């Protein structure tokens, strides 16, 4: 789970962290995600469109679902946090691995069983060097899916 949509309208596409294939220069947060993915599993992605992850069941959800163009966290006080909390409460009863990046998303941790929960530092350039790099979230997700008897995610885009 991410924080909020990219403030650049040409980047936001309804999937947290994802950008359309037409975006040549990936946003710094997505570049950091891809750096960690390469370190973790050796996967090198060129496309920032994460639709293939979604097609495998990865819910790319932000804690806040909208923002104003050019304004990061522009809608953080509109009540989206309550809405996404209800989504997580509902999904937490199912055999799902949850990855919560950052403080905003981490606030949802109490609603999720510990064995289904991975938390970590947000991959933004402001915090990635405080524990995101080296956290190996992708292999940890696949390991937990294996233990649940669920197919691993192919993290290639």
C-alpha positions in Angstrom: 0.0 0.0 0.0 1.2 3.4 -0.9 0.5 6.9 0.3 -1.3 8.8 -2.4 -1.4 9.1 -6.2 1.4 10.8 -8.1 0.7 14.5 -8.3 1.7 14.6 -12.0 -1.6 13.8 -13.9 0.4 12.1 -16.7 1.9 9.7 -14.1 -1.2 8.7 -12.1 -3.1 5.8 -13.5 -5.2 4.3 -10.7 -2.6 1.8 -9.5 -0.3 2.8 -6.6 3.3 3.4 -7.7 2.5 2.6 -11.4 2.8 4.9 -14.4 1.7 4.5 -18.0 4.1 2.9 -20.5 4.3 6.3 -22.2 6.2 7.7 -19.2 9.9 7.5 -20.1 11.5 8.9 -16.9 10.2 6.9 -14.0 9.2 8.8 -10.8 12.0 8.5 -8.1 9.8 6.4 -5.8 9.2 3.8 -8.6 12.9 3.8 -9.5 13.7 3.0 -5.9 11.2 0.1 -5.9 12.8 -1.2 -9.1 16.3 -0.9 -7.5 15.2 -2.9 -4.5 13.5 -5.5 -6.8 16.7 -5.9 -8.7 18.7 -6.3 -5.5 16.2 -8.7 -4.0 15.3 -11.0 -6.9 17.5 -9.9 -9.8 14.5 -8.6 -11.8 15.2 -5.7 -14.0 12.1 -3.8 -15.2 12.0 -1.1 -17.8 8.3 -0.4 -17.9 6.7 1.5 -15.0 3.3 0.0 -15.8 2.6 -2.4 -13.0 -0.6 -3.8 -14.6 1.0 -7.3 -14.8 1.3 -7.3 -11.1 -2.3 -6.4 -10.7 -3.3 -9.1 -13.2 -1.7 -11.6 -10.7 -3.8 -10.4 -7.8 -1.5 -7.6 -6.4 -3.8 -4.8 -5.2 -1.9 -1.6 -5.8 -3.8 0.6 -3.4 -2.9 4.0 -2.0 -4.1 5.1 1.5 -5.5 8.3 -0.1 -7.1 7.7 -3.5 -7.0 11.2 -5.0 -5.0 14.4 -5.0 -5.0 17.8 -6.8 -2.7 18.1 -9.8 0.8 19.2 -8.7 0.0 18.8 -5.0 1.3 15.7 -3.1 -1.1 14.7 -0.3 -3.5 17.4 -1.5 -6.5 15.3 -0.4 -5.1 13.6 2.7 -7.9 15.2 4.9 -10.9 14.2 2.8 -11.6 10.9 4.6 -10.0 8.5 2.2 -8.0 7.0 5.1 -11.3 5.8 6.7 -12.4 4.3 3.4 -9.2 2.5 2.7 -9.2 1.3 6.4 -12.5 -0.4 5.7 -11.1 -2.1 2.6 -8.2 -3.4 4.6 -10.4 -4.6 7.5 -12.5 -6.5 4.9 -9.5 -8.0 3.1 -7.6 -8.9 6.3 -10.0 -11.9 6.9 -8.7 -13.5 3.7 -5.4 -15.3 3.0 -3.5 -12.3 1.7 0.0 -10.9 2.2 -0.1 -7.2 3.0 2.8 -4.9 2.3 2.5 -1.6 4.0 5.1 1.0 3.1 5.4 4.2 5.2 3.8 5.6 8.3 0.4 6.4 6.7 -0.1 2.8 5.5 1.6 1.3 8.6 -1.3 2.7 10.6 -3.4 -0.2 9.2 -1.1 -2.9 10.7 -3.3 -3.5 13.8 -6.1 -4.8 11.5 -3.9 -7.5 9.9 -2.7 -10.8 11.3 1.1 -10.6 11.9 1.8 -13.7 9.7 0.2 -11.9 6.8 1.9 -8.5 7.4 5.0 -7.0 6.0 5.8 -3.3 6.9 8.6 -1.1 5.8 10.0 2.3 5.1 8.4 4.1 2.2 10.4 3.9 -1.0 10.4 7.7 -1.6 13.8 9.3 -2.0 13.3 11.1 1.3 13.2 7.8 3.2 14.5 4.9 1.0 18.0 5.0 2.6 16.4 4.6 6.1 15.6 1.0 5.7 13.8 0.5 2.4 16.9 -0.5 0.5 17.9 -4.0 1.6 14.5 -4.9 3.0 13.8 -7.6 0.4 10.0 -7.2 0.4 9.4 -9.0 -2.9 11.1 -12.3 -1.9 9.4 -12.1 1.5 6.0 -11.7 -0.2 6.7 -14.8 -2.4 8.0 -16.7 0.6 4.8 -16.1 2.6 2.6 -16.8 -0.5 4.4 -20.2 -0.8 3.7 -21.0 2.9 0.0 -20.2 2.2 -0.1 -22.5 -0.8 -0.6 -19.5 -3.1 1.4 -19.0 -6.4 4.3 -16.6 -6.3 4.2 -13.2 -8.0 6.2 -12.8 -11.2 7.5 -9.3 -10.5 8.5 -8.6 -14.1 6.6 -5.8 -15.9 
